[in-house]
Amino acid sequence: MTDPTATILAQAALLDGVSERARQALLRRGVRQKVEAGTRLLTAGCANDQLLMLLDGALDVHLPGGDGPHVKLYPGECAGELSLIDGQPASADVVASTDVTVLVIPHRHVWAAIDASAELARNLLRVLAGRVRNDDVALRQMADRRRHFERLSIIDGLTGLHNRRWLDAVFPAHLVRLQHEQRPAALLMADADRFKVLNDAYGHAVGDAVLQRVAGALVRALRPDDLLARYGGEEFAALIADVDLTEATEVAERLRAAVTSSHAAGDPDCTISVGVAQAVTGESFESLARRADAALLRAKRDGRDRVRG
């Protein structure tokens, strides 16, 4: 009767082409262990001095920070080879996803087998190369997901503009840089006029569409290097560089006109009021924002659909 373990080991990538004598010398030094599902065989960050060859069942390999196993190992495959070779702690968690049987081979016997068999050394390099490639792909995917979620955390879901969290982090730092470079800057605060009345009259779906339309008009009317964000509710903020108060006011008028002309037939009219404040040397962003907000309030009090500095 054929020994299933012998068949598995004969097909193992690590033992491919290895002489029967070298193969048996290595396997004799291994200890079979039965392990229950859920048992952690290797722990990321912890020392490892043994090679694990899976004889039956399945193992899951989890990279730190991952949201699930990025590799599943099956009979004939091995684990622990990287930390065994470089002497560093294990780089991943290895967990039994089913009841398994593993052949545990101490590191001194693995090294002795490598010294005795060039084929084994070659196979180990191939296994390591494949594992590193898989890990690189998994790490890139994790980094892509992390960047995606980081982007979601700073993007306003309705308008597609950056949100208040991003504004609070980026606008003050950008203002400091402009002041260090002795470049003039201005902050524009824009607010959709009578938006609550519009929202109540037409409903939230129409109100959302109006805010999207306003955001699109502002983006198109600003330069690519100008910073724009949804400040909150129906209010938007833009930090623009290399303009004096007169030029900043002209930009604000362009924004106001762009929003006014952006509605299509059948859409409710929407206008904006804009407050403008030019940064004073050494002024904090908080102070600049207060002055721009006060200018916006004056625009509202003066009848809306206008710019005040």
N, C-alpha and C positions, 0 to 999 in steps of 0.2 A: 504494500500500500504506500502511495506517495506521501511523503511528509510535507504538509502544506507550508510549514515554516521554511523548509529547505527550498521549496519552489519560490517563495517570496524573496528569500535572500539571494537566490540565483538570479533573480530579475532586478535586484536593487542596483540603482545607478552607481552607488558608492563601490560596489564589488564587481562591476562590469570589467571583464578581461583579467581580473586578478586570479592568479594561480590558485588551484585547489589547496595547496599547502599553505599559502599565505592567508587564504580565506579562512580555513579551519583554525589556523593559529590565532587569528583575531577573534573568531566567534567563540572559541573555547574559553577565552578570557572574559567574555561577557556574562552577565547575570540576568536571567529573565525575571521580570517583575510584572505582576498583574496590578493594574491601577483602575480605580473606579472613576466613572464619569464625573467631571467637575474638578478632579484633582489637578492642582498646578504643579507641573513637573519642573518648569524653569520660570524664574521671576526676573523681569527686567530690572537691571541695576544690581543684581546679586551675583556673586561669584559662581562659576560653573566649572567643574573639572571632569566632566564625563560626556560621552557621546551617546545619544539615545537613538536606537534603531527601532522603528515601529514594526511590530510583527502582526498585529491585528487591531481593528478598530480605527479611530481617527483622532487626530490632534488638531487643535486650533492654535494659530499663532497670532498674537495681538501685539501690534506696535503701540508704544506709549502715545496717548493722545488720540488714538483711533476710536471710531465708534462701532467697531465690530472686528471679527477676525479678517485679516487681509490675506491669509494663506491657510489652507486646510491640508494637512499631511495625511497620507494613506500608507498602508503596509508597504514596506520596502524603502520608505523615505526616512530621513534622519533629522534630528534636531540637536542644537547645541554645538554644532561644528565651528561656528564663527568664534564664539567666546573660548572654545577649547584651543583654537589655533592662535588667537592673538592675546590670550591671557587676560582679556578685559571682562568686566561683568556682562551678563547676558543682555542682549539688546532688545529682547521681546519676551512677553509672557507666552509660555507654551502650556496649554490646558487640554486635558482629555475631554473631548466632546462626546465620547462613548466610553464604555468599559474597554480598556486596551491592555495589550501585552507589549512591553518594550524590552529590548535587549540593552542593558546598561553596560557600557564599556568604559573603564577608567582611562583617564587621559594618558597615563604612561604606556598603556598597551596600544592605544591608538598611535602614539608617536613611534613606538617600536615597529608597528605594522607599516607605517609610512616609510621608515628607514629601510625596511626590508622589501618594499614593493613600490616600484615606480608607477605601476598602473594604479595602485590605490591613491598615491599622491596626486596623479593626474585627475582621477575621478573626483577627489575631494576638491580640487581647484574648480572643476566644472560645476560641482554642486554649489560651492561658495559663490561663483560668478552668477549662477542663476538666481540664488537667493538675494544677492545684492541688487541685481536688476529688478527683481520683484519688489524689494524694499524701496528702491528709488522711485519706482512707479507709484507705489502706495503713498510714499511721503509727498510726492508731487500732487497727488490727488487730494491728500489731506490739506496741503498748503493752498490748493485751489479752493477747496471748500471753506477753509478759514478766511481767505480773502473775500469769498462770496458773502459769508455771514458778516464779516467786518463791514463790507460795503452796504449790506442791508441795514446795519445799525446806524449808518450815517446818511442814508438816503430817505427822503420823504416818500412814502409809498404812493401818495396821491399825485403829486406834481412831478416827481422824478428829480426834483432839486435836492441839494444837500439840506439837511435838517438843522434844528437848533443845536443839537449836540455837536455837529461838525462845525457850525458857526462859532460856538463858544471856544472851540479848540484852535481853529484856524485864523479867524479874523484878528484876534489880538496879536498872535505871532506875526501875521503878515503886516500889521500896522507897525509893530516894533521894527521889522526889517526895513520897511519903507522909510521910517524916521532915521534909522541908522544910515541909510543911503542918501539921506537928505532929499527925499522925493516927496512932493506934496501928495496928499490923499484926502478923500472925502467919503463920508458914509451917507448913503441914501436909504431912507426908511419909507416904504410904500405900503399903503393899506387900501384894500378894495372898499369903495364907498358903499355905505348902506347894505353891506353884505347880509346882515341878519334879516333885514326886510326881504331881500331877494330870496334868501334861503327859505324863509317862512312862506313866501308867496308861491314859489315854484317847486319846492321840495329839495331834499338833500342831493339827489342825483344830479339835478340841474345845477345846484350850488357847487358840487364837486367839479362839474364840467366847466363852470365859470372860472374856478380857481386854476384848473389845468390850462385854460385858455390864457389867463393872466400870466401864469408862469411861462408859457411858451412865448408870449409877446415880449416879456422882459428878457428872456434868453436871447431872442433874435435881435433885440435893440442894444444889447451890451456887447462890448468887445470880448474876445475869447479869454483874455487875461483878467478880466474883471471877476471879482468873487460875488456870487449870488447864492442866497439861501432862503428857505422859508423860515421866517422868524417865529411864526406861530399863528394858528388860526388863518386869518386872511391877510396877514402882514408878511412882507418880504423885506430883505435887507441886501444892499449891494455895497461893497467896498471897492472903490475905484482909485487908481493911482495916476499920478502925473497930471492932475487937474487943479486949477484954483477954484475959488467959490463960483465965479462966473461960469467957467466951463462945466463944473459939476452941476450947476443949475440948468445949463443947456442939456446935459445928459438926462437929467430928471424930466425935463419937458419932453424929450424924445421918448422916454419911457411912458409918460402919461399919454402922449399921442398914440403910441403904438398899441396900448391897451384899448383906448377908445375906438380905434379903427379895426380891432381884431375880431369883433363879433360878426357872425354871419347872419343872413336873413333868417328871421324866426327866433334867434337867440335873444335872451334878455340883455339889455344894455348894461354895461358895467364900466365904471370909471375908477381911477385911483387918485388918491392924494399922496403927495411925496414931500417928505421933509429932508432937507440937505444940511449937513454940517461939515465944514472943512476942519481937518485935524490941526491942532496947534502943536508946536514943537514940544515934545516930551509928554503929550497928553496920553492918558490911558484910554484903552478902548471903551471901558465902562463910562468914562466921562464923555467921550465922543458919541456913544450911543444915547446917552441921556439928552444931549443937545440935539441930535437928529430926531429923537422921539418928540422933543418939545416943538421942533419945527413942524413935524407931522401934525401935531395937535393944533398948531396955528392954522395949517392948511385946512384942517377939518372945520375949525371954527369960522374960517373966512368963507365957507360955502362949499368946500370939497371940490374935487376935480381940478386941483391946482397944485402948484409947487410953492413951497416957502423955505427960505433959508434962515 
